[in-house]
Amino acid sequence: MNRDVAVRDLGRARGIIGTVGSLPSAADVPAPASTASLPRGAAAGTAVGASLLALAGGHFAVDCCTGIWPVFKTLAHLDIARAGLIASVGSMAGNGLQVAFGFAADRGWRRRLVVGGVCLAGAVTLVPFAVRSYLLMFALVLASQIGSAAFHPSATGAAGALSRARTGLMIGLFLSGGYGGYSLSQLLFSSVYRHSPALTPLIALLPLGAAASIALRRQPAAPAARSDREPRGAMRVPVRLLAPLFAVQVFTNAVSSSLIFLLPDFLLARGAPAWMVEGGGHFGLVAGGCLGLLPAGHAADRWGARRVLLAANGATLVLLALLLGRSSASAVDLGLVTAFGAFNAMNGVVSVAEGNRLVPGQASGVSALLMGLAWCVGALGPVTAGWLADPMRGGTPAGALAWLAFALPLALVASFGVKARRA
């Protein structure tokens, strides 16, 4: 990091992440004796790193809860069609609010949305107490989805704005925290649930602790709010450029969310061992996604979004076909699931980073459109998957995923529409 970029990034860390309340600016606190003599560029790098760590920690806690429902429905032997409906409606309702939350974050509400969102995300840990009522379970899933929706655009926009020269890398590092929590969510929940269903609310201590850590930090002044006309005017200009990125996100999220939802049942039908069914497969899928984030962010910064999206979706299509073509579960399936996760995850970081470049003044709003609204539409995947896989209708998890895989060629077509740019 050269000195000019580092100094610029320090300003962003103080003015943008400061509004999250997760970090005092470097000018607000005396430097400790061990760092008082650091060059200004080094202090800038430290401020950016600490801000990013706080955001990624909150992301870890939120996503450690949002991955619970797919494995709980298998452990509790819930009706797969109803469980799919709960997953889709909850996700659509929550993620649909990301657009509103994103624009609210850009208008000075970032800190409150981040803290409140992290707290609310833990509601789903109470589902074992509501197992007799699908309506009450839906309410808990919905509450967690709304909390996640409040957190994601606010924190993603802040992370992307930390360094305009390294937007892809910043967002990739931020997303890696969420992928880490999401990868462990089912393993952690299954372990606690098997020991005692009454203990699952203890998992909510993770988001509550993260929220308290953010809330207790001093909050520098928030950026001045924009006029009512600015967001709408700014967002009208690049709609044609954002549309292909939005389409890529919709199609790839429909497939990935369906695979996440059906993976426990898919592996169970293939005769996989219990550890793989109850979180091991999910861990491989999401951990693979985490491994793909930083290479994707770096590649997008260097070679452009279009090339990365074409390569990622081509590989994803081949890997899913290989997975569905197998007849029994083994370590090979785990490897294919992990590789699928790695390439599929590239879509999110590349699309959001490119959108932030196109509309740099509306980072949270763009993140909400390309994450929240796209996820809202893509959330039709699980309810469709649940209906197609319902054994009462003669369906199977593999058959349902095979039909939904047709969305990947559409993602490739949309990738061709992304404007090419020089690195």
C-alpha positions in Angstrom: 0.0 0.0 0.0 1.7 3.3 -1.1 1.6 6.3 1.0 -1.0 8.3 -1.0 -3.5 5.4 -1.1 -3.0 4.6 2.5 -3.7 8.2 3.6 -6.8 8.3 1.4 -8.0 5.0 2.9 -7.5 6.4 6.4 -9.9 9.2 5.6 -12.4 6.6 4.4 -12.0 4.4 7.5 -12.7 7.4 9.7 -15.6 8.9 7.7 -17.3 5.7 6.6 -16.7 2.9 9.0 -16.8 5.4 11.8 -20.5 5.7 11.2 -20.9 2.0 12.1 -19.6 2.9 15.6 -17.1 0.1 15.4 -13.9 2.1 15.5 -12.8 5.5 16.7 -10.8 7.4 14.1 -7.0 7.5 14.3 -7.2 11.1 15.2 -9.6 10.6 18.1 -7.4 8.4 20.2 -3.7 8.8 21.2 -1.4 6.3 19.6 0.0 3.7 22.0 3.7 3.9 22.8 4.4 1.0 20.4 2.8 2.7 17.4 3.2 6.4 18.2 6.1 6.7 15.9 4.6 4.8 13.0 4.5 6.6 9.6 1.1 8.1 8.7 0.7 5.4 5.9 1.2 2.6 8.5 -1.4 4.2 10.8 -3.8 4.4 7.9 -3.4 0.7 7.2 -3.9 -0.1 10.8 -7.2 1.9 10.9 -8.5 0.3 7.8 -7.6 -3.2 9.0 -9.2 -2.7 12.4 -12.4 -1.3 10.8 -12.6 -4.2 8.4 -12.0 -6.7 11.3 -14.9 -5.2 13.2 -17.2 -5.5 10.2 -16.1 -9.0 9.4 -16.7 -10.1 13.0 -20.3 -8.8 12.9 -20.7 -10.6 9.6 -19.5 -13.9 11.2 -22.0 -13.6 14.0 -25.0 -12.8 11.7 -24.3 -15.6 9.2 -23.6 -18.1 12.0 -27.4 -17.8 12.6 -28.8 -17.5 9.1 -27.6 -21.0 8.1 -29.5 -22.8 10.8 -33.0 -23.3 9.2 -32.0 -25.8 6.4 -30.4 -28.3 8.8 -33.1 -27.8 11.5 -35.8 -28.8 9.1 -34.0 -32.1 8.5 -33.2 -32.7 12.2 -36.8 -32.0 13.2 -38.2 -34.0 10.3 -40.3 -31.1 9.1 -42.5 -31.2 6.0 -40.0 -30.2 3.2 -42.6 -28.3 1.1 -43.7 -26.1 4.1 -40.0 -25.7 5.2 -39.2 -24.5 1.7 -42.0 -22.0 1.8 -40.8 -20.6 5.1 -37.3 -20.3 3.8 -38.3 -18.5 0.6 -41.0 -16.2 2.0 -38.7 -15.3 5.0 -35.8 -14.6 2.7 -37.8 -12.6 0.2 -39.4 -10.5 2.8 -36.2 -9.8 4.6 -34.0 -9.3 1.6 -36.6 -7.1 -0.1 -36.1 -4.7 2.7 -32.4 -4.4 2.0 -33.0 -1.7 -0.6 -34.7 0.5 2.0 -32.1 -0.3 4.6 -29.3 0.4 2.1 -30.5 3.9 1.4 -31.2 4.5 5.1 -27.6 3.6 5.8 -26.3 6.1 3.2 -28.4 8.8 5.0 -26.8 8.3 8.4 -28.5 5.3 9.9 -25.6 2.9 9.4 -24.6 2.3 13.0 -28.1 1.7 14.2 -28.9 -0.7 11.4 -25.7 -2.7 11.9 -26.2 -3.0 15.7 -29.9 -3.8 15.5 -29.4 -6.2 12.6 -26.8 -8.2 14.4 -29.0 -8.5 17.5 -32.1 -9.6 15.6 -30.2 -12.2 13.6 -30.1 -14.5 16.6 -33.9 -15.0 16.7 -33.8 -18.3 14.7 -31.9 -20.0 17.5 -35.3 -20.3 19.3 -36.9 -22.5 16.6 -36.7 -25.7 18.7 -39.2 -24.1 21.1 -41.6 -23.4 18.3 -41.5 -26.8 16.5 -45.2 -27.4 17.1 -46.2 -24.2 15.1 -45.1 -23.6 11.6 -46.4 -20.0 11.9 -44.2 -19.3 15.0 -41.2 -20.9 13.3 -41.8 -18.6 10.3 -41.9 -15.6 12.6 -38.5 -16.5 14.0 -37.0 -17.1 10.6 -38.4 -13.9 9.3 -37.0 -11.9 12.3 -33.5 -13.3 11.6 -33.8 -12.5 7.9 -34.8 -8.9 8.7 -31.9 -8.6 11.0 -29.6 -10.0 8.3 -31.1 -7.6 5.8 -30.5 -4.6 8.0 -26.9 -5.6 8.5 -25.7 -6.6 5.1 -26.1 -3.5 2.9 -24.9 -1.1 5.7 -21.8 -3.1 6.5 -21.0 -4.1 2.9 -21.2 -0.5 1.7 -18.9 0.5 4.5 -16.4 -2.2 3.7 -16.3 -1.4 0.0 -15.8 2.3 0.6 -12.8 1.7 2.8 -10.5 1.7 -0.2 -11.7 2.8 -3.6 -8.6 1.4 -5.2 -9.1 -2.0 -3.7 -12.9 -2.3 -3.5 -13.0 -6.0 -4.6 -10.4 -6.9 -2.0 -12.1 -5.0 0.8 -15.5 -6.6 0.1 -13.9 -10.0 -0.3 -12.3 -9.8 3.1 -15.5 -8.6 4.6 -17.5 -11.4 3.0 -15.0 -13.9 4.2 -16.2 -13.2 7.8 -19.7 -14.1 6.9 -18.7 -17.2 5.0 -16.8 -18.3 8.0 -19.8 -18.0 10.2 -22.1 -19.5 7.7 -19.9 -22.5 7.1 -19.9 -23.3 10.8 -23.6 -22.5 11.5 -25.0 -26.0 10.8 -22.2 -27.9 12.5 -22.5 -25.7 15.6 -26.3 -25.9 15.7 -26.4 -29.7 15.1 -23.9 -30.3 17.8 -25.9 -28.2 20.4 -29.2 -29.6 19.2 -28.1 -33.2 19.5 -26.9 -32.5 23.0 -30.0 -30.7 24.1 -32.5 -28.7 22.0 -33.1 -26.4 25.0 -29.5 -25.1 24.7 -29.7 -23.7 21.2 -30.5 -20.1 22.3 -26.9 -20.0 23.7 -25.8 -19.6 20.1 -27.5 -16.2 20.1 -24.7 -15.0 22.4 -22.5 -14.7 19.4 -24.5 -11.9 17.6 -25.4 -10.3 21.0 -21.7 -10.1 21.9 -20.8 -8.7 18.4 -23.5 -6.1 18.7 -22.4 -5.0 22.1 -18.8 -4.7 21.0 -19.9 -2.4 18.1 -22.4 -0.4 20.2 -19.9 0.3 23.1 -17.4 1.9 20.8 -17.3 5.6 20.3 -19.0 6.9 17.2 -17.5 9.9 15.3 -19.8 12.2 13.5 -21.8 10.6 10.6 -21.5 11.9 7.1 -24.0 14.6 6.1 -27.2 13.2 4.7 -27.9 13.6 1.0 -30.9 15.3 -0.4 -34.0 13.3 -1.4 -33.2 13.6 -5.0 -29.6 12.4 -5.0 -30.1 8.6 -4.5 -32.8 8.4 -7.1 -30.9 10.5 -9.6 -27.7 8.7 -9.1 -29.3 5.3 -9.4 -31.2 6.1 -12.6 -28.0 6.7 -14.6 -26.3 3.3 -14.5 -29.4 1.0 -14.5 -28.4 -0.4 -17.9 -24.9 -1.2 -16.5 -26.2 -2.7 -13.3 -28.9 -4.9 -14.9 -26.5 -7.7 -16.0 -24.9 -7.8 -12.6 -28.4 -8.0 -11.0 -29.3 -10.9 -13.3 -26.2 -12.8 -12.5 -26.9 -12.5 -8.8 -30.5 -13.6 -9.2 -29.8 -16.7 -11.2 -26.7 -17.9 -9.2 -28.4 -17.2 -5.9 -31.4 -19.2 -6.9 -29.2 -22.2 -7.6 -26.9 -21.8 -4.5 -29.8 -21.2 -2.1 -31.6 -24.2 -3.4 -28.5 -26.4 -3.0 -28.0 -25.1 0.5 -31.6 -25.8 1.4 -31.6 -29.4 -0.1 -28.1 -30.4 0.6 -28.8 -32.3 3.9 -31.6 -34.2 2.2 -29.6 -34.7 -1.0 -26.7 -36.2 1.0 -29.0 -38.3 3.1 -30.6 -39.8 0.0 -27.1 -40.7 -1.3 -26.3 -42.6 1.9 -23.8 -40.1 3.2 -22.6 -40.4 6.9 -24.4 -38.4 9.6 -21.5 -35.9 10.0 -21.8 -34.9 6.4 -25.6 -34.7 6.4 -25.7 -32.6 9.6 -23.3 -29.9 8.6 -20.2 -31.4 7.1 -21.5 -30.9 3.5 -22.7 -27.4 4.3 -19.3 -26.6 5.8 -17.6 -27.7 2.6 -19.9 -25.7 0.4 -19.6 -22.5 2.4 -15.9 -22.9 3.3 -15.2 -23.4 -0.4 -17.1 -20.1 -1.0 -14.9 -18.4 1.5 -11.8 -19.7 -0.3 -13.1 -18.1 -3.5 -13.7 -14.6 -2.2 -10.2 -13.1 -2.1 -9.0 -14.6 -5.5 -12.2 -13.3 -7.0 -11.8 -9.8 -5.6 -8.2 -9.6 -6.6 -9.0 -11.0 -10.1 -11.9 -8.5 -10.6 -9.7 -5.6 -9.5 -7.0 -6.7 -12.0 -8.9 -8.2 -15.0 -12.4 -6.9 -14.7 -15.8 -8.3 -13.6 -16.9 -9.8 -17.0 -14.0 -12.2 -17.4 -14.2 -13.4 -13.8 -18.0 -14.0 -14.0 -17.8 -15.9 -17.2 -15.1 -18.2 -15.8 -16.8 -18.7 -12.5 -20.2 -19.6 -13.9 -18.8 -21.9 -16.5 -16.9 -23.8 -13.8 -20.0 -23.8 -11.6 -22.2 -25.4 -14.3 -19.7 -28.2 -14.9 -19.2 -28.9 -11.2 -23.0 -29.1 -10.5 -23.4 -31.5 -13.4 -20.7 -33.7 -12.1 -22.2 -33.7 -8.6 -25.7 -34.6 -9.8 -24.4 -37.3 -12.1 -23.0 -39.3 -9.2 -25.0 -42.1 -7.6 -23.5 -42.4 -4.1 -21.9 -40.1 -1.5 -18.2 -40.1 -0.8 -15.3 -37.7 -0.3 -15.5 -36.9 -4.0 -19.0 -35.4 -3.4 -17.5 -33.2 -0.6 -14.8 -32.1 -3.0 -17.3 -31.2 -5.7 -19.5 -29.3 -3.3 -16.5 -27.4 -2.0 -15.4 -26.5 -5.5 -18.9 -25.5 -6.4 -19.0 -23.1 -3.4 -15.7 -21.6 -4.3 -16.7 -20.7 -7.9 -20.3 -19.7 -7.1 -19.2 -17.3 -4.3 -17.2 -15.3 -6.9 -20.4 -14.0 -8.3 -21.3 -12.0 -5.2 -18.0 -10.3 -4.5 -17.4 -9.5 -8.1 -20.9 -8.2 -8.9 -21.1 -6.0 -5.7 -17.5 -4.6 -6.2 -18.3 -3.7 -9.8 -21.6 -2.1 -8.8 -19.7 0.0 -6.2 -17.3 1.1 -8.8 -20.2 2.2 -11.1 -22.0 4.2 -8.4 -19.3 5.1 -5.8 -21.5 7.6 -4.0 -24.2 5.1 -3.2 -22.2 2.1 -1.8 -24.9 0.8 0.5 -27.7 1.4 -1.9 -25.9 -0.5 -4.7 -25.1 -3.3 -2.3 -28.7 -3.5 -1.3 -29.8 -3.7 -4.9 -27.2 -6.3 -6.0 -27.5 -8.3 -2.7 -30.8 -7.7 -1.1 -33.1 -7.3 -4.0 -31.3 -9.9 -6.1 -31.4 -12.4 -3.2 -35.1 -11.6 -2.7 -35.9 -12.7 -6.3 -33.4 -15.6 -6.1 -35.1 -16.8 -2.9 -37.8 -18.3 -5.1 -35.3 -21.1 -5.4 -35.9 -22.9 -2.1 -39.7 -22.9 -2.3 -39.4 -24.2 -5.9 -36.8 -26.8 -4.8 -39.0 -27.9 -1.9 -42.0 -28.4 -4.2 -40.0 -30.3 -6.8 -38.3 -32.5 -4.2 -41.5 -33.3 -2.2 -41.7 -37.1 -2.1 -45.5 -36.8 -1.9 -45.3 -35.6 -5.5 -42.7 -38.2 -6.5 -39.9 -35.7 -6.4 -36.3 -36.1 -5.2 -33.6 -33.6 -4.1 -31.4 -34.5 -7.1 -34.2 -34.1 -9.5 -35.1 -30.7 -8.1 -31.6 -29.5 -8.3 -31.3 -30.7 -11.9 -34.2 -28.6 -12.9 -32.9 -25.5 -11.1 -29.5 -26.0 -12.7 -31.0 -24.5 -15.9 -30.5 -21.1 -14.3 -26.7 -21.3 -14.6 -26.7 -21.0 -18.5 -28.8 -17.9 -18.0 -26.2 -16.6 -15.6 -23.6 -17.1 -18.3 -25.7 -15.2 -20.8 -26.1 -12.3 -18.3 -22.3 -12.3 -17.7 -21.7 -11.5 -21.3 -23.8 -8.4 -20.8 -21.4 -7.0 -18.2 -19.4 -4.1 -19.6 -15.8 -5.1 -20.2 -13.2 -2.7 -18.8 -9.5 -2.4 -18.6 -7.8 -3.4 -15.4 
